Amino acid sequence: MTQAVAVHPLVSPWGRFGLYSFFIDAPEPAIVDTGIASSPAEGMAPALEAIGRRIEDVRWILLTHGHIDHVGGAHALWELTGRRARVVVHEADAPMLRSRRAHVEEYLAGRGRYLDDPGGEAKATAAANAVISAEMEPSLVVRGGETLSLGGDVTVSVHAVPGHTPGSVAYAVDGQRSVFTGDAVQVHGAANGFPGYTDPVAYRASLEYLRDEIRPRRLYLGHPYRRADGTPYGVELDEAEAREALTQSLDVEARVARAARGCLTAGLRETDSPYSPFARVAEELGYTGDPALEPSPFFTSMAGYRTHLEQNL
Ligand SMILES: [Zn+2]
C-alpha cells in the first residue's frame, strides 16, 4: 500500500455512554459500527459533511458485534446509502441483526437470571424496539479469515475475536495495522466500570491473539474504555497505548477470574446484596458500581464464569 487510509472517528452520545463509529476513507468507504437508530442521521451525516464526505457514498457497513448500541443504526444507515452498502456481521451475532427478540433472549439467558427485576423482560423489549432502527438481513456473514476489498488497493481483513459476544470480530486495514475491535477489548469497562464478556476463556484468548498476532499500530475501541485510574482512553490508541490496553485487559480478566472461581467453588449464596449471589466477588475486587445498570457487565461476566465452570466439572 502506498498511502495510509484515513480513519475518522464518529462519536454519538447515548445517555451515560459514548458510542464510537469509524469512517474508513477508502475508494469504497466503510463505516465500522452504527450506534443506535438516531446515530446515522443525527451524528454521522453531519460529521461526514464536515470532512467533505457523503453518507450516501458509504459502501460497507462493518459490524464488530451484535449489541444494540453497535447494530441499532445499521438499517437506518443502510437506507441512507440507498441500500447500496453491504452489511457485514459474524454468523454467531447475525441473529442480533435479524431480530429484536434475540436481544431479549440474550438478556434472559445471561444477566437477566441475576437481576431481580420482574419488569426486566419488558424493559429489554422496549430498549430493543427504541434503539434498533429495523430488523434486517446481513449482506455478508463472516466467520473470520475473510478479506474484504474496499476498492483500489485497500483491503480489510476480518478476525474472529469471540468472548464479549460469540460473534465479535476485529477489522484490520491491511498494511497499516489500523484495527477496530468494538467491545472485544474492555480494559476496566466503560460507563459501568466493569468488563463484560459472555465467555471469559474466549475473551482471554482473543486478547492474547490481538496483542501477539495482530499487534495494532492504531487501535479503535467501541467506547471510552477506562484505565485503572478511571481515566478513559481516547478515540484512537497509538501502538504503545494499544499494547497497554490489551495487557491491562488481560490483567483485569485474571483478577476477575480468580475472584469468580473462588466464589463459585465456595458455593453461591443468595444474600440481600445487589451483587448476590456473587457478593464475594464484588467485595474482593472492590467493585462498587450499580450491577443492575444496563448492560450489567458484572452479571454478564459472572454468568459467563459460572457457565464455563459448570461445563468443565
Ligand atoms: Zn457490546
Residues whose N, C-alpha, C, O or C-beta is under 5 A from the ligand:
A	BS01	ZN	H67 D183
